[in-house]
Amino acid sequence: MAFQGKKLINDPNDVVTEYIEGLVETYPGLQYLDGFPEVKVVLRADVSSGSYDKVAVICGGGSGHEPAHSGFVGDGMLTAAVCGDVFASPPVDSILSGIRAVTGSKGCLLIVTNYTGDRLNFGLAAEQAKSEGYNIETVIVGDDCALQPQQGLPGRRGLAGTVLVNKVAGAAAAAGLSLADVAAEAKHASELVGTMGVALSVCTHPGQVTSDRLGPGEMELGLGIHGEPGAAVVDLQPVHAVLSHILKQILSKETNYVPISSGNRVVLMVNGLGGTPIMELMIAAGKAVTKLQLEHGLAVERVYTGSFMTSLDMAGYSVSIMRADQAILQRLDARTMAPCWPVGVSAKLAPGKIPVPLPPHTTKSDEVLTRPKEQSLEGHILEAAIEAAAKAVIDLKDTLNELDGKVGDGDCGSTVNLKEKKPLQMFRGAASILEDMRSYYPLNDAAETINEIGASIRRVMGGTSGIIYDIFCKAAYAKLKESSRQVTSKQWADALEASIAAVSKYGGARAGYRTLLDALLPASAVLQERLNAGDDPCTAFLLSSEAALSGAESTQHMQAQAGRSTYVSVDILASVPDPGAMAAAAWYRAAALAVESKHKCL
């Protein structure tokens, strides 16, 4: 169902003007032409047409693609950018105003993206400027590689590769080259770059309804950047599959869009489309470099990752590949004051990976451990308890995800990609414990086994839960090491008490704070009480696990005083128990049932 898009704006008709006002307040090196409302031109604050002695470089087009092109105005890149309304080519008068404002005796290069409106408006403005005595050259950029070559006027669309062309041209102009030479370098650069994109959503135009053409499990390949449909709608795919398709399309010998062959040096740009987290962009960049090197035999000389030419709030990114000789690299590396060009991009000085440093002192936990060939009775019981506890957390995955989503913690559930089965946090920690236990936990030594559980957790679990459980295991290990190799039920109870104290000390939580301690504190109290009363250890453990469940469920009625849940309203918290407490109660209860069952079997 289509829906009205939400935007933090005033009048949709004023968004471009108000954007420009904010831009020049943010970057003092920029200014804008003050005149008629339809004239929306950003230009260098240090340039005046009467005294400028270098070639002026102007680019522009419809707005909604920020930072392109206004964010790339600055010494060493664009002299001015002409902004149209959202997704609309700027009018001729705006373009002419920009030309008149910055063009000196050496002339002006117009860099135009290949859309009919832009070609017509910039073309007419160029002709008018020439008639006024200005020396004008124009370069059209069409780097789109999504569509098959076709006859007729439209041709390839201008996409993010235009930004690379802007940088080459701006650096050439800053170096003092003539207009003919700057135009020649820009045209050459435009012929060396190809771009293709993928989108997970359709952009939301200010004040308009958002299209619903993409379903929940769909993505669009070969998208346009104005909300128009892409080349194809396909099922959502993992990033490695998406990149394989995109790179193959750009580098296809059948279409021959870009003259790039195995052994060439190239530049890679991964461009966010406005609604894509930097995490996803970096994942794409890393995988793309590997594929370009190993699958296509290319030497990747530079990588630019970020948002350069967006499509409002669209989720997705485009990939641009440019063949790069030393002259191109020199232009890309040249200094610029354009605020949105990435700073300090150059060749890698060292390998991207170095070995993980080893700790200064080796402990028993660092040694190569092996699973005992013959387990003691206590070892069998401990193995059953660990396995049951870990499986309980894994089985609770969906519930924890649901609870986490409601209270805003985000680090108790699985955070799992079901297709690739790469779980994180509690789910990942539990899976790691199961895997490591089958390989090398010294189950006949309770203290060392608990220490190894902490190591397994520390290696794979992030977030607050990871460090809390690592502290929990370290404290239990220290307490158990005080005892003999065969640990009694009372010593297990004391170890639990020590672990709770450590978690409270370092985490700051106490009873009633709506955390895992609200499950473990009552469990510990009941366990100590029943053991002191002379109850059978299994019975005491089971009764304490019931107290853990009751304590976890009671968190539904508590106001959070620790963790991210403190930021969630009381009304929302009242609908769900704390996920950390529920997880702790689940593994504790599962361990108690496993111990009782194992005792009966043995």
Buried (B, 14 or more C-beta within 10 A) or exposed (E): EEEEBEBEEEEEEEBBBEBBEEBBEEBEBBBBBEEEEBBBBBBBBEBEBEEBEBBBBBBBBBBBBBBBBBBBBBBBBBBBBBBBBBBBBBBBBBBBBBBBBBBBEBBBBBBBBBBEBBBEBBBBBBEBBEEEEBBBBBBBBBBBBBBEEEEEEEBBBBBBBBBBBBBBBBBBBBBEBBBEBBBBBBBBBBBBBBBBBBBBBBBBBBBBEBBEEBEEEBBBBBBBBBBEBBBEBBEBBEBBEBBBBBBEBBBBEEBEBBEBEEEBBBBBBBBBBBBBEEEBBBBBBBBBBEBBEEBBEBEBBBBBBBBBBBBBBBBBBBBBBBBBEEEBBBBBBBEBBBBBBBEEEEEEEEEEEEEEEEEEEEEEEEEEBEBBEEBBEBBBBBBBBBBBBBBBBBEBBEBBBEBBEBBBBBBBBBBBEEEEEEBBBBBBBBBBBBEBBEEEBBBBBBBBBBBBBBBBBBEBBEBBBBBBBBBBBBBBBBBBBEBEEEBEBBBBBBBBBBBBEBBBEEBEBEBBBBBBBBBBBBBBBBBBBBBEEEBEBBEBBBBBBBBBBBBBBBBBEBBBBBBBBEEBEEEEBEEBBBBBBBBBBBBBBBBBBBBBBBBEEE
